[in-house]
C-alpha cells in the first residue's frame, strides 16, 4: 500500500485511493463540489486543488490523483490556497445573490466555501448568465441560475440511478442541466438531487420556505415504508415533521433514499390524525378510555374465558410495541396476536426468517458487490426501490442480473427477464442452480451436497430459444464468484423461501461465498416473526367472531381494511363484537368503527426500534415532542395565546406505554399487574424473554445497529427440496384457458399504507390497471386500454386493462391500489374463471 504525506502527516492507504479520500481519513477536509464518495471523481469544479511534490508536482486536483509512495501534499500552500480562492470567484461570477430567499441557505456547500475562501466582493461588472427554470414535478424545485456546473446531478441521475430524462445540454459555460421539456422526473429516486446538489439548483418543493436548517428540530430516524430499513434524518418545526433526508449508512442505504421514503412521512401530521381518546364517538381523557376498555375486557375474560379475546398486531409497529403486546397477551393468557392478512403470508415469512443466518444473509450495500443476482418472485422498483438502486451498482461493476417473475418488470439497467408464473419459479430456480453447479462439483462437496443435488428435479424439457437463454444464465452463474439470490415473499409459493435458502447454501458450498436477500411485507415483519409463534391468521379470527367464540378484538397500529381481501366479510364480522379496541395514529377505516379508541405516537415522537429484512435491528430517536402542528391549530394565523404545561394535541403516547397502562388496569386472578414502566425496563424484559436479544445494548451502539441472526451452522445444511409442481399443469410454456391466476402486487406509489396519506405522493401515482398477457387478452376479445369488469366474489371491479408481452401468460396482475376497491375476494390466491372477465 502506498505511503504519502499530507500537511506533514504520514498515512498508508490502499492502492487506488484518491488524495482527497486519504486526506479525509486524516481529518483534513479538502474543499470539493463535484467530488462525492458515491459518484467518484470527475475533476469538473477545480476547487480541490492542492500543491504536490514527489512523483507528481505542482498544483493538482486532489480528486483526480491517486496516492503514491513518496507523494508529499500540501493543502495549505499559498499557491494552492490562492488557486482555490480564484476558483470560488469564477463560480460566483454568475451566481445570483439570493441567499435570503434560497431554501439551500444554511446547508449550502457553495455558501460555506465562499465564506471560507474569503471571497466577499464581486469584481465582475458584466451581466450574469441567466437560464429559464423548468417544472420538474411536485418534489424538486429547479433554479438553474444557481448552477456551478459540478455535474453531480447528471452523474447521479444517469450514471448512478440509471434514468435518462434529466441530463446535461448545450456546452461550456452555457451548459444546462435539466430535461428536454418541462415535466415530472421519472425516477423514483429524484429527491436525492436535492441532497446531492452543493448549491440551491434543486431544492425540496414540499418543504419550500418552511425554515432554515437551524430552525428545525433534527434527529436520526428510520424509513418504515418497506422492509429495507433505510436510515434517514428528519426535520420538524412547529410540532410538524416537514422534511426527510437520507442519512449515510455504511451497511444499508448508503447516501440515498427513495422518494416514497423521503415524502411518505406526512401521515404524522395528517389533518385528520386522531389525537384524542374516544369511547364511541365521544372524546374522553385517555385514562377514562383505558379504564372503560379494561373493565370491558376483564368482564369478557371472566364470562367467556381468555379465548374470547384476540389481538391483531402490526408489522409496521415498532419492536417495543410488539413486545408489550406480547407481554399483555402473556399476562392475560390470551392467544398470540395475528400479524398477517392471510395464513400463506405468515407461513412464507416464518420460513424466510427461520432460514436466514449469518452464513448467507447479506446487507443492501453488500448487494452492490455481487457479480450475479438471481431475483425470484420480486419486483424491486415496485416493492423496495432502494434494492433496485443497489442492484444497479452491481450491474455497473459488471454483474449479471436475472429476474424470474411473472410481472412485466422494469429495472433501470440491463437484465435478463424470465416471465415465469409463480408455480414454476421453483422449477426454473432448481434447474438453473443444478445445471450451473453440476454433478461433479456436487460430488466434490460431499455426501450431503450430492444428496441434495440428486433430489433436485430432473432437467425439464425446455426447447427452442428458452433453452438457449437458460444455458446462458447457467454459464454466467457457473463463472461467477459472488452470487446472491433475491427472494420475494408476496406472490411466490410457500415452498419458495426455503428452497432459495437451500440453493444459497448450495452455491455457498460450491463457491465459498453466496448470499440470500429476502423481501418482507413491512418494516418490522422480521420483528413480528421473531417475537411470536403463530397467532392464527385473520380468517380464523373473523370466523370465530361470526361464530360468537371471539367477542373482543384489540387491534394495535393495524388497519385490516387496508390489506384484508374480503372487506365486506370483515365489516360484517366487526359489527358483531362486544368490544373493538383500536390503538393507532392513523385516521383509518377500522378506527372509525372502534368502540374504544386510544391514540398512539409515531416513530418521530418516541424512541423506537425496527428489524429490517436482513435481521438488522436499528434504533430511531424522537425528532420532536409531538402535538398538533401550529399551522393546524392556528389556521395560518398567530397561535392561540394560551399558557399551560400541556402541548395541544400532545395526548398520544407510544403504543407500548398505552398497552402497559391497559395491562396495569387489568388484574389477573385478583392480583395487580406491574408492566414495564420505562423503555429500559421493557428492554430488560425483552432480553429475558427472547434469546436473540441477549447481550444487546439498545439505543447505545453503532449507527448501523446489530444483526440478530441465529447460528444454524451446526444444523443440517440442506433440506430435501419439494417436488416441482408447475402452476398450470402444462409445463412452463402452457396456459390454462379456463381461468387466470390473480396476483395482488405492490407498486412504488399508491399501495403502501403510510405513504398513502402523503398528498404530494398522489401526484406521482400511476392510474391502477389490470395487467394481462397479450395472448390472454386476445383470446378473451380484449385489447390494450379497454375498460373491463372483473366479477369477484363480493362484487364487480371496473378497471382499465393494460396488455404486455413481457409477462407470464395465465396470470393477471392487479395492484393493491388505494384508488380501487380490490378487496372483494374471499381468497387472496384466487383463480378467476375467464367468463368473469368482460369488456365494459
VEXVOKOL-542904 format. One record per residue (C-alpha): x, y, z; residue in three letters. Coordinates in steps of 0.25 Angstrom, whole numbers, plus 2048, in hexadecimal, padded with zeros to 3 digits. Layout:
N
XYZALA...
***
This chain:
840
800800800UNK80580E7FCUNK80A817807UNK809826806UNK80983380EUNK7FE83D80FUNK80184A816UNK80C84381DUNK804837822UNK80882981CUNK7FD81F818UNK7FD812811UNK7F180F809UNK7EC8047FFUNK7F18057F1UNK7E780D7E8UNK7E38177F4UNK7E28257EFUNK7E98307F7UNK7DC8377FBUNK7D882A801UNK7E5828808UNK7E583680EUNK7D7833813UNK7DC82781BUNK7E6831822UNK7DA83A825UNK7DF84481BUNK7D3849812UNK7D784E805UNK7CD8577FEUNK7C48507F4UNK7B88527EBUNK7B88477E0UNK7BE83C7E9UNK7B58337F0UNK7B88267F7UNK7AD81F7EFUNK7AF8257E2UNK7BF8257E2UNK7C78307DBUNK7C58387CFUNK7CE8447D0UNK7C384E7CCUNK7C48587D7UNK7D385A7D9UNK7D185F7E7UNK7D88537EEUNK7E68587E9UNK7F28547F1UNK8018567F0UNK8098497EDUNK8188457EEUNK81E8387EAUNK81982F7DFUNK80E8397DCUNK8128487DCUNK80B8557DCUNK7FC8597DEUNK7F484D7DDUNK7E58497DFUNK7E58407EBUNK7D98387E6UNK7E08347D9UNK7ED8307DEUNK7F08237E5UNK7F88217F2UNK80681D7EEUNK8138197F6UNK81B8257F9UNK81082F7F6UNK81083C7FEUNK8038447FEUNK800852804UNK7F2857805UNK7F786480CUNK801868801UNK8008777FDUNK7FF8737EFUNK7F48697F1UNK7EC8727FAUNK7EC87D7F0UNK7E88747E5UNK7DC86F7EDUNK7D987D7F0UNK7D98817E1UNK7D08757DEUNK7C68797E8UNK7C68877E2UNK7C48817D4UNK7B88797D9UNK7B28857E0UNK7B388D7D3UNK7A58897CEUNK79F8847DBUNK79388C7E0UNK7948937EEUNK78788D7F2UNK78B8867FFUNK78088D807UNK7758867FFUNK77D8797FBUNK77886D802UNK786867802UNK78B87380BUNK79086D818UNK795860812UNK79B865805UNK7A9860801UNK7AB86C7F8UNK7A8875803UNK7B186F80DUNK7BD86E803UNK7BB87C7FEUNK7BC88280CUNK7C7878810UNK7CF87D803UNK7CE88B807UNK7C688F7FBUNK7BD89B7FFUNK7BE8A57F3UNK7B88A47E5UNK7C28AA7DBUNK7BC8A57CEUNK7B48B17C8UNK7AD8AA7BDUNK79F8A37BDUNK79D8967C3UNK79A88A7BBUNK78B8867BDUNK78387A7BAUNK7748767B9UNK77086D7C5UNK7688607C2UNK75C85A7C8UNK76184C7CDUNK7558477D5UNK7508487E3UNK75D8447EAUNK76884C7E4UNK76985C7E2UNK7728607D7UNK77A86D7D8UNK78586B7CDUNK78B8797CFUNK7928747DBUNK7998697D4UNK7A88687D5UNK7AA85C7CBUNK7AF8527D4UNK7A88477CDUNK7A38407D9UNK7958407D5UNK79783A7C7UNK7A182F7CDUNK79782B7D8UNK78B82B7CFUNK7908247C3UNK79D81C7C8UNK7998187D6UNK78A8177D5UNK7888137C6UNK77E81D7C2UNK77F8257B5UNK7748307B6UNK77E83B7BCUNK78C83E7B7UNK7968487B2UNK7928507A6UNK79A85B79EUNK7A985D7A0UNK7B38657A8UNK7AE8707B1UNK7A086F7ABUNK79F8607B0UNK79185E7B4UNK78C8537BEUNK77E84F7BCUNK7748487B3UNK77184A7A4UNK76484F7A9UNK75D8527B5UNK7578467BDUNK75783E7C9UNK7648367CBUNK7628277C8UNK76C8227D2UNK76681D7E0UNK7748227E6UNK7738307E0UNK7728367EEUNK7818337F0UNK78483E7E6UNK7818477F2UNK78B8417FBUNK79683F7F1UNK79684D7EBUNK7A08567F2UNK7988637EFUNK7898667EEUNK7878617E0UNK77E8567E5UNK7768597F2UNK76B8527F9UNK75E8577F4UNK7548517FEUNK75C858809UNK75F865802UNK76087180AUNK75D86A817UNK76A86D81EUNK77986D81EUNK781861823UNK784868830UNK77586A832UNK77285B832UNK77285083DUNK77A846836UNK77D83883AUNK78182A835UNK775821831UNK771815828UNK76981381CUNK75E80981FUNK757809811UNK75D7FC80DUNK7657F1813UNK7737F6810UNK77480081CUNK77C80C815UNK78281681FUNK77C82481EUNK77E832824UNK770838828UNK76E84782AUNK76284D832UNK75D85B834UNK75186083CUNK74D852840UNK74D84C832UNK75784482AUNK75A84C81EUNK765845817UNK76C838816UNK77A836810UNK78482A80EUNK78D82681AUNK79A81F816UNK79A811819UNK7A6808816UNK79E7FB816UNK7907FF812UNK78D80A809UNK79A811806UNK798820803UNK78A81F7FDUNK77B81C7FFUNK76F81A7F6UNK7648257F4UNK75A81C7FCUNK76381D808UNK76682B806UNK758830805UNK75082580BUNK75082C819UNK744835818UNK73B82B820UNK74283082CUNK73B83E82BUNK72F83A823UNK724844826UNK71A83882AUNK724831832UNK71D82D83FUNK72483384BUNK719831856UNK71482485CUNK705821859UNK6FA81885FUNK6F1816853UNK6F182484CUNK6F382C859UNK70183185CUNK70582E86BUNK71282E873UNK71C823870UNK71B81D87EUNK70C81D87DUNK70C815870UNK71780B875UNK70E809881UNK702806879UNK70A7FD86FUNK7107F587BUNK7037F4882UNK6FC7EE875UNK7087E5872UNK7087DF881UNK6F97DD880UNK6FA7D5873UNK7077CE879UNK6FF7C9885UNK6F27C587EUNK6F77BF871UNK7067BC874UNK7137C186EUNK7107BA861UNK7057C485FUNK70F7D085DUNK7187D1852UNK7237DB84DUNK7287E0840UNK7367E683FUNK73D7ED834UNK7497EB82CUNK74B7FA82BUNK74B7FB83AUNK7587FD842UNK75F7F1849UNK75B7F7856UNK74C7F8853UNK74D7EA84EUNK7547E585BUNK74A7EC864UNK73E7E685DUNK7457D885FUNK7467DC86EUNK7377DF86EUNK7347D2868UNK73C7CA871UNK7377D087EUNK7297CF87AUNK72B7C1874UNK7267C5866UNK72A7BF859UNK7357C5851UNK7327D1848UNK72F7CF839UNK7387D7831UNK7367D4822UNK72A7D5819UNK72A7C7815UNK72F7BA81AUNK7387B780EUNK7407C5810UNK7427C181EUNK7487B381BUNK7517B9810UNK7567C4819UNK7597BA824UNK7607B181BUNK7697BC816UNK76C7C1823UNK76F7B3829UNK7797B081DUNK7817BD81EUNK78E7BD825UNK79C7C3825UNK7A17BA81BUNK7987BF80FUNK7927CC814UNK7967D880CUNK7947E780EUNK7907F1804UNK79E7F6802UNK7A37E8800UNK79A7E67F5UNK7A27F17EDUNK7AE7E77EDUNK7A77DB7E7UNK7AB7D67D9UNK79E7CE7D7UNK7907D27DCUNK7857C87DBUNK7777CE7DEUNK76C7C57E1UNK75D7CA7E3UNK7617D87E5UNK75F7E57DEUNK76A7EE7E5UNK7667FC7E0UNK7577FA7E4UNK7597F27F1UNK7667F87F7UNK76C8037EEUNK77A8047F4UNK77C7F67F1UNK77C7F97E2UNK7868047E5UNK78F7FB7EBUNK78D7F17E0UNK7917FB7D6UNK79E7FD7DDUNK7A17EF7DCUNK79D7EF7CDUNK7A67FB7CBUNK7B27F37D0UNK7B07E87C6UNK7A67E07CEUNK79B7D77C7UNK78C7D97CBUNK7827CE7C8UNK7737D07CDUNK7697C57CDUNK75C7CC7D0UNK74E7CB7C8UNK74D7DA7C8UNK7527E47BDUNK75D7E87C6UNK7657F57C3UNK7737F87C9UNK77C8047C5UNK7877FB7BFUNK7887EF7B6UNK7837E27BCUNK77E7D47B7UNK76F7D37BAUNK7697C57BAUNK75A7C77BBUNK7577BB7C4UNK74A7B87CBUNK74A7B77DAUNK7487A87D9UNK7547A67D0UNK75E7AE7D7UNK7637A37E0UNK76579A7D3UNK76D7A57CCUNK7757A87D8UNK77979A7DBUNK77C7987CCUNK7867A47CBUNK78D7A17D8UNK78E7927D5UNK7947947C7UNK79D79F7CCUNK7A47977D7UNK7A47897D0UNK7A577B7D6UNK7B477B7D6UNK7B57877DFUNK7AA7827E8UNK7B17757EAUNK7BE77D7EEUNK7B57847F9UNK7B2777800UNK7A676D802UNK79D777808UNK79E7817FCUNK79D7757F2UNK7917707F8UNK78B77E7F7UNK78F77F7E8UNK7897717E5UNK77C7757ECUNK77A7817E3UNK77077F7D8UNK7767797CBUNK7787827BFUNK76B7877B9UNK76A7867AAUNK76B7957A7UNK76C797798UNK7707A278EUNK7747B0792UNK7717AE7A1UNK77B7A27A2UNK7867AB79CUNK7827B77A5UNK7837AD7B1UNK7907A87ACUNK7967B67ACUNK7917B87BAUNK7977AB7BFUNK7A47AF7B9UNK7A47BC7C0UNK7A17B67CDUNK7AB7AC7CBUNK7B67B67C9UNK7B27C07D4UNK7B97C17E2UNK7AF7C97EAUNK7A17C57E7UNK7957CA7EEUNK7867C57EEUNK77B7CF7F0UNK76E7C97F4UNK7617D07F6UNK7567CB7FFUNK74A7D17F9UNK7467C97ECUNK74F7BD7EEUNK74A7AF7F2UNK74C7AB801UNK7587A27FDUNK7607AC7F6UNK7667B4802UNK76C7A7808UNK7717A27FAUNK7787AF7F7UNK77F7AD805UNK78379F801UNK7887A47F4UNK7907AF7FAUNK7977A6804UNK79A79C7F8UNK7A07A77F0UNK7A87AC7FCUNK7AE79E7FEUNK7B179D7EFUNK7B77AC7EEUNK7BB7AF7FDUNK7B27BB7FDUNK7A47BD7F9UNK7987C57FFUNK7897C6800UNK7817D3801UNK7727D1805UNK7687DC803UNK75E7DC80EUNK7507E380EUNK7527EE818UNK75D7F6820UNK75C7ED82DUNK7577E0827UNK7647D982CUNK7627DE83AUNK7547D983AUNK7587CB835UNK7647CB83FUNK75B7CE84BUNK74F7C6848UNK74B7B8845UNK73F7B783CUNK7337BE841UNK72A7BA837UNK7267C182AUNK71B7CC82AUNK7127C2823UNK7117B982FUNK70F7C5838UNK7037CA82FUNK6FD7BC82FUNK6FE7BC83EUNK6F77C983EUNK6EC7C5835UNK6EA7B883EUNK6EA7C084BUNK6F67BA851UNK6FE7C7850UNK6F77D2856UNK7027DD857UNK70D7E184EUNK7197EA851UNK7207F0845UNK72D7F7846UNK73280083BUNK72C7F8830UNK7207FA827UNK71C7ED822UNK7137F4817UNK7207F8810UNK7257EA80CUNK71A7E0810UNK7147DB803UNK7057D9808UNK7027E780CUNK6F37E480DUNK6F57D8815UNK6FE7DF81FUNK6F47EB820UNK6E97E1824UNK6F17DA82EUNK6F67E6835UNK6E77EA837UNK6E57DE840UNK6F07E184AUNK6ED7E5858UNK6F97ED858UNK7027F384DUNK70F7FA854UNK71880184AUNK72580784DUNK72B80F841UNK73081D83CUNK72981C82EUNK71A82082BUNK718812825UNK70B80B822UNK70B80282DUNK70E80E837UNK700813833UNK6F9806838UNK701806845UNK6F9804852UNK70580A859UNK710811852UNK71E815858UNK72781E850UNK73681A84FUNK74282184BUNK74B81F83EUNK75981C83EUNK75D82B83CUNK75782D84AUNK75D822852UNK769818853UNK76780C84BUNK76E801844UNK76B7F8838UNK7717EC832UNK7737EC823UNK7737E0819UNK7817DC81BUNK77F7DB82AUNK7867E882EUNK7807F083AUNK7817FF838UNK77D80A842UNK776817840UNK775823849UNK76A82C84BUNK76B838842UNK761841849UNK757841855UNK74B83F84DUNK73E84784EUNK73484D843UNK73C855839UNK73B86483CUNK73686682DUNK72A85E830UNK72786483EUNK728872839UNK72287082BUNK72E878826UNK72D883830UNK73488683DUNK73387A846UNK72987B852UNK72E88385DUNK72C878867UNK736875872UNK738867879UNK74185B87BUNK73A853871UNK73D852862UNK730854859UNK72D846853UNK73884085BUNK730835861UNK735829858UNK73F82185FUNK74781585AUNK73F809858UNK747801861UNK74480B86CUNK73580B86AUNK7357FB86AUNK73D7FC877UNK73280587DUNK7287FB878UNK72F7EF87EUNK7307F688BUNK7217F988BUNK71E7EA889UNK7217E2896UNK7247D3893UNK71D7CA89DUNK71B7D58A7UNK72A7D98A6UNK72F7E68A1UNK7387E6895UNK7457EE895UNK7497F0886UNK7567F7882UNK755806884UNK76180B87CUNK76780786FUNK773802877UNK76A7F987FUNK7637F4873UNK7707F086CUNK7757E9879UNK7687E1878UNK76A7DE869UNK7797DA86BUNK7747D0876UNK7687CB86DUNK76F7C9860UNK77D7C385EUNK7807CB851UNK7817D8859UNK78B7D2863UNK7977DC865UNK7917E785DUNK7937F5861UNK7867FC85CUNK78880B857UNK79780A85BUNK79F80584FUNK7A4807841UNK79B80F838UNK79980382FUNK7937FB83AUNK7957EC83DUNK7917E0834UNK7897D683CUNK78A7C9836UNK78B7BB83CUNK7967B2839UNK7927A6830UNK7A07A182DUNK79F795835UNK79179182FUNK78F789822UNK794791816UNK78978E80DUNK77A78980EUNK774780803UNK76E7887F8UNK75F7877F6UNK75B7807E9UNK75978A7DEUNK74A78D7DBUNK7487967CEUNK73D7A07D1UNK73579D7C4UNK73778F7C2UNK73C7907B4UNK74B7947B7UNK7517A17B7UNK74C7A57A9UNK73E7A17AAUNK7327A97AFUNK7247A47B5UNK7197AA7ADUNK70E7A97B7UNK7147B27C2UNK71E7BD7C5UNK7267BD7D2UNK7257CB7D8UNK7317D17DEUNK72F7DC7E8UNK73C7E57E8UNK7427F17EDUNK7467FE7E5UNK7508087E9UNK7458137ECUNK7378107EFUNK7378037F6UNK73F805803UNK73680980FUNK73E814816UNK74381C809UNK73481C804UNK73282780EUNK73C830807UNK7358397FDUNK74283C7F6UNK74482E7F2UNK73682D7ECUNK73C8367E1UNK74582B7DCUNK73B81F7DEUNK7388187D1UNK72A8147CEUNK7278067D2UNK7267FC7C7UNK7237ED7C5UNK72F7E77BEUNK72E7DB7B5UNK7367D47ABUNK7337D779CUNK72F7C9799UNK7257C87A5UNK71F7D57A1UNK71E7D1792UNK7167C4795UNK70D7CC79FUNK70A7D6794UNK7117E179BUNK71B7EC798UNK7247F679EUNK71D8017A5UNK70F7FA7A5UNK7077FD7B1UNK7047EF7B7UNK6FB7E97C2UNK7007DE7CBUNK6F67D77D3UNK6FC7D47E1UNK6F57CC7ECUNK6F07D97F3UNK6EC7E17E6UNK6F27E77D9UNK6FF7EF7D7UNK6FF7F87CCUNK70D7FC7C7UNK7167FF7BBUNK71D7F37B4UNK72C7F47B1UNK7327E97A8UNK7407E57A7UNK7497DB7A0UNK7547DB7ABUNK74C7D47B6UNK7477C67B8UNK73A7C07B2UNK7307BA7BAUNK7307C57C5UNK72A7D37C7UNK7317DD7CFUNK72A7E77D8UNK7307F27E1UNK72A7F37EFUNK7288027ECUNK72180C7F5UNK7198117E9UNK7118047E6UNK7097FA7EFUNK7117EE7ECUNK70D7E87FAUNK7017E07F4UNK7077D27F5UNK7057C67FFUNK7127C07FBUNK71F7C97F8UNK7257BE7F0UNK7197BD7E7UNK7187B77D9UNK70E7BF7D1UNK7057B87C6UNK7067BF7B9UNK6F77C07B8UNK6F87CA7C4UNK7017D47BBUNK6F97DC7B2UNK6FB7E97AAUNK6F37F47B0UNK
***
